[in-house]
Amino acid sequence: MSDYVIEARKLKKVFYIDTEKVEALKGVDFFAEKGKIVGVMGPSGSGKTTLLHILGTIDVPTEGNVFIDKQDVLKLNEKQLARFRNKKIGFVFQFHNLLPEFTALENVMLPALLYGKDKKKAEEKALNLLKQLGLEDRIHHKPPQLSGGQQQRVAIARAVINEPIVILADEPTGNLDSENSERVIQIFKELNQKKGITIVIATHDPQIANFCHMVYYMKDGKIVDIYT
C-alpha cells in the first residue's frame, strides 16, 4: 500500500467564461508522500492554484479522483467534507484571508472552535502557537494593525491549530520581503521536521523550491516535469 497522504488522478477542470471554454487542468496526476514537502511551480495561469483548491476540497474537479489520507473526498457530503477539511487540512494563502474584525488570537482559535474544541483549550493552544511564532505581543491586534509578515505567521498558526496532516500553501511568500520570506520558510521546515506535516506549496519562489523534497512543474494545465 502506498504511503501517499494525497493521491489525485486524471484531474480535469473546465471553466466557462461567457461562452469560452477554459481548461484549467488537463488530466493531472499528483501524489504527495506522508511527511514530505512538495512544491508546485509554473507560470501564472498554469493551473497551480486550481490544483491546490481541488486538493484542499475547496473546489471539485470536472473529472478525476482525489484521495486525502486514503479518504475519497469526492464521496463526502457537504457536512462531512467541512469537518474533514477543518481537521485534516490547513490552508495558508498569499493574502492571509484573516478576518479583519477579529484579533490575531481569535483568528487562530476559530478553526478549533468550529471543530467543537472547548473555548478555554482553544484559546490556550492558540496562545501557545502565537508565542512559538514570536507574536506574543500581538495577540490582541487585529489584522490591519499587523505587518504582512506578522499576518502570515498568524495565518500559519491558524492553519496548524487542529493539527492537520496536510498544509496547502498558495504563494505564501508572494507579498513578503526577503527577511519575512525566510522566516516563513523556516517555520514550514520546522512544522515538517518536528510534526511530520505534509506540506504542498504553490510558489514562484526558487528559495522555497530548494527545500522541497520534490517539485511538480506545471504549464498550460499539465504537469510537464517533476524534480526530486
C-alpha positions in Angstrom: 0.0 0.0 0.0 1.4 3.4 -0.9 2.3 5.9 1.8 0.7 8.8 -0.1 -1.3 11.2 2.0 -2.5 12.9 -1.2 -3.4 11.0 -4.3 -5.0 12.8 -7.2 -5.5 11.1 -10.6 -6.5 12.4 -14.0 -7.8 15.7 -12.7 -9.5 17.9 -15.2 -11.1 21.2 -14.5 -13.1 23.1 -17.1 -14.4 26.7 -16.7 -16.6 28.7 -19.0 -16.1 32.4 -19.2 -19.1 33.7 -21.2 -19.1 31.2 -24.0 -15.4 30.5 -23.9 -14.2 27.1 -22.6 -11.1 27.3 -20.4 -9.3 24.0 -19.5 -7.5 24.9 -16.2 -6.4 21.3 -15.6 -5.9 18.7 -18.4 -5.5 15.3 -16.8 -3.2 16.0 -13.9 -1.8 13.2 -11.7 -0.4 14.4 -8.3 1.0 12.5 -5.4 2.4 13.6 -2.0 4.1 11.2 0.4 3.5 11.5 4.1 5.9 13.8 5.8 7.2 15.4 2.6 7.3 19.0 1.3 6.1 19.2 -2.3 6.4 22.2 -4.4 4.2 23.2 -7.4 5.8 25.7 -9.7 5.0 27.2 -13.1 4.0 30.4 -14.7 0.8 32.4 -13.8 -2.2 30.7 -15.3 -0.5 27.2 -15.4 -3.1 25.7 -13.0 -1.3 25.8 -9.7 -4.0 27.5 -7.7 -6.8 25.4 -9.3 -4.9 22.3 -8.4 -4.4 23.4 -4.7 -8.1 24.3 -4.4 -9.1 20.9 -5.6 -6.6 19.1 -3.4 -7.9 21.2 -0.5 -11.5 20.3 -1.3 -12.4 24.0 -1.8 -13.3 23.1 -5.4 -14.2 19.9 -7.2 -12.7 18.6 -10.5 -14.7 18.3 -13.7 -13.2 14.8 -13.9 -10.8 12.7 -11.8 -10.3 11.3 -8.3 -8.9 12.8 -5.1 -7.9 10.8 -2.0 -6.7 12.6 1.2 -5.4 10.2 3.9 -7.0 7.4 1.9 -10.4 9.1 2.0 -12.2 9.5 -1.3 -13.2 13.1 -0.6 -15.4 13.5 -3.6 -17.8 11.0 -2.0 -18.3 13.1 1.2 -21.4 15.2 1.6 -21.1 18.9 2.4 -21.2 18.5 6.2 -18.7 15.6 6.2 -16.4 17.5 3.9 -16.4 20.6 6.0 -15.5 18.6 9.1 -12.8 16.6 7.2 -11.3 19.8 5.8 -11.3 21.6 9.1 -9.5 18.7 10.9 -7.2 17.3 8.2 -6.2 20.3 6.1 -4.6 23.6 6.9 -4.5 26.5 4.5 -2.1 29.3 4.1 -2.9 31.9 1.3 -0.9 34.7 -0.2 -3.3 37.3 1.1 -3.6 35.7 4.5 -7.5 35.6 4.5 -7.7 36.7 8.1 -11.0 38.0 9.4 -10.3 41.8 9.9 -12.8 42.2 12.7 -11.1 39.5 14.9 -7.9 39.7 16.8 -4.9 37.5 16.0 -5.8 35.2 18.9 -9.5 35.0 17.7 -8.4 34.2 14.1 -6.2 31.4 15.3 -8.9 30.0 17.7 -11.6 29.9 15.1 -10.9 26.5 13.4 -10.6 24.8 16.8 -13.9 26.3 17.9 -15.6 25.3 14.6 -14.4 21.7 15.3 -16.0 21.8 18.7 -13.0 22.3 20.9 -13.6 23.8 24.3 -13.1 27.6 24.2 -10.6 27.7 27.1 -8.5 24.9 25.5 -8.7 26.5 22.1 -7.5 29.8 23.5 -4.6 28.2 25.4 -3.5 26.4 22.3 -3.8 29.4 20.0 -1.8 31.5 22.6 1.0 28.9 22.6 1.2 28.8 18.8 1.4 32.6 18.6 4.1 32.6 21.2 6.1 30.0 19.3 5.8 32.2 16.2 7.1 35.3 18.1 3.7 37.0 18.2 3.0 37.1 22.0 2.9 40.9 21.9 0.4 41.0 19.0 -2.3 38.6 20.2 -4.9 41.3 20.7 -4.1 43.2 17.5 -6.4 42.9 14.5 -5.0 42.2 11.0 -4.9 45.8 9.8 -2.6 46.5 12.8 -0.2 43.8 11.8 2.6 43.8 9.2 2.4 41.4 6.2 4.9 39.1 7.8 3.0 39.1 11.1 -0.3 38.4 9.3 1.3 35.4 7.5 2.5 34.0 10.8 -1.0 34.3 12.3 -2.3 32.5 9.2 0.2 29.7 9.7 -0.8 29.4 13.4 -4.5 29.2 12.3 -3.6 26.5 9.7 -2.0 24.2 12.3 -4.2 24.6 15.4 -6.2 21.5 14.6 -3.0 19.5 13.9 -3.7 18.8 10.2 -2.0 16.1 8.3 -1.6 18.4 5.3 -0.9 22.1 4.9 -1.6 23.6 1.5 0.1 27.0 0.9 -0.6 29.2 -2.1 2.3 31.6 -2.8 2.9 32.0 1.0 5.8 34.4 0.5 4.4 36.2 -2.6 3.8 39.5 -0.7 6.7 39.3 1.8 10.1 40.9 1.8 13.2 38.6 1.9 13.5 38.6 5.7 9.9 37.6 6.3 10.0 35.1 3.4 13.0 33.4 5.1 11.1 33.4 8.4 8.1 31.7 6.8 10.3 29.2 5.1 11.9 28.3 8.4 8.5 27.9 10.0 7.4 25.5 7.3 10.7 23.5 7.7 10.1 23.1 11.4 6.5 22.1 11.0 7.6 19.4 8.6 10.6 18.2 10.6 9.1 18.3 14.1 5.5 17.5 13.4 5.8 15.4 10.2 3.1 17.5 8.4 3.0 17.0 4.7 3.2 20.5 3.0 2.2 21.3 -0.5 3.4 24.8 -1.7 2.4 26.5 -4.9 5.1 29.1 -5.5 7.3 31.2 -7.8 10.0 31.5 -5.2 13.1 29.4 -6.0 14.1 29.6 -2.3 11.1 27.5 -1.5 11.7 25.1 -4.3 15.2 24.5 -2.9 13.9 23.0 0.3 11.1 20.9 -1.2 11.6 17.1 -1.4 10.1 17.2 -4.9 8.7 19.8 -7.2 6.0 19.4 -9.8 6.4 21.9 -12.7 3.1 22.9 -14.4 2.4 24.6 -17.8 -0.9 25.1 -19.5 -2.8 22.9 -17.1 -0.5 20.0 -17.2 2.4 18.5 -15.2 5.3 18.8 -17.6 8.2 17.9 -15.3 9.0 16.5 -11.8 12.1 17.3 -9.9 13.4 15.3 -7.0 
